[in-house]
Amino acid sequence: METSDFDKVRASVAQSCGSRVRLQLDRGRNKIDVQEGVIQEAYPSVFTILVDDREERKPAQLLSFSYTDIITKEIRMQLCED
């Protein structure tokens, strides 16, 4: 992993603050969670996403991820078209 990759991912996430995204979370052993949320904040090492499960009627959760999670493909994000 190069520093330029890290900086590119961090800049992309920071630019997308406030945008709705679809997350695919790799939970290991072929388990993948798919959730939707809004990117809340981008910090130097991590970023936060407010996930709201509308169908399951669960309360909203604030999740945090590191930029290396994207680089190592632990999570995959895609902008939603609302």
N, C-alpha and C positions, 0 to 999 in steps of 0.2 A: 504494500500500500504506500503510495507516494503522498507527500504533503499536498501536491497540486490536486489530487483526487479529493482529498479531504476538504480543501478550500472550495472546490467546485460544488461539492455536495452541500456544504454549509451555505454557500451563496444562493444556491437553488432553493433550499428550504427557507432561508430568510426572505427571499423574494416572494415566496408562496404563502407567507403568513396571512391568515384570514381566509385562506382557500379551503374548500372542502376536498378531502382526499379519501380514497379507498385504500385500506391497509391489508396486506396479506402477511400475517405473522407466522413464522415457522416455529412451531412449538416442539419440534423434534419427533422422531419416530413416525414420520409421514402424517403428522397432525398439523393442519394449517387452519388458523382462524382468519376470517374475513370480517373486517369492521369498517365503519365509516366515521369520520370525524373532521374537525376543523383544526388546522395548525394554529396554535395559540401564540407561542413565543419561540424565538430561536436564540439560544445562548451560545457562548463560545464552544462548549463541549457537548451540549445536549439540546434537544428541542422538545416541546410539549404539544400534545394533541388531545383535544377534548372529544372523547368518543361518546356518542349517544346512541344507545340501542333502542330505536323507536319501536321495532316489531316486538322485542322481548320485554318492553316496559321496565327496563332496569334504569336506575339513576345514572346520570352522566358520570364518566370517569375521566380524570386527567392523567394521561399516560406520558411517560418521558422515554425518549430513545436517544442513543448516541448516533452520531453521523457514521460511525464505523458499522453500525447495524445495517445501514443501507449499502455500504461498500461491500460488506461480507454477505449480503443478501439474507440476513436474518429477518429483515422486513422488506417488503416491496410496497412502494407508494405509487399511486396513480391519481391524477387530478380528476375529480368528478365533474361532469358537465351538468350543472343544474339549470 
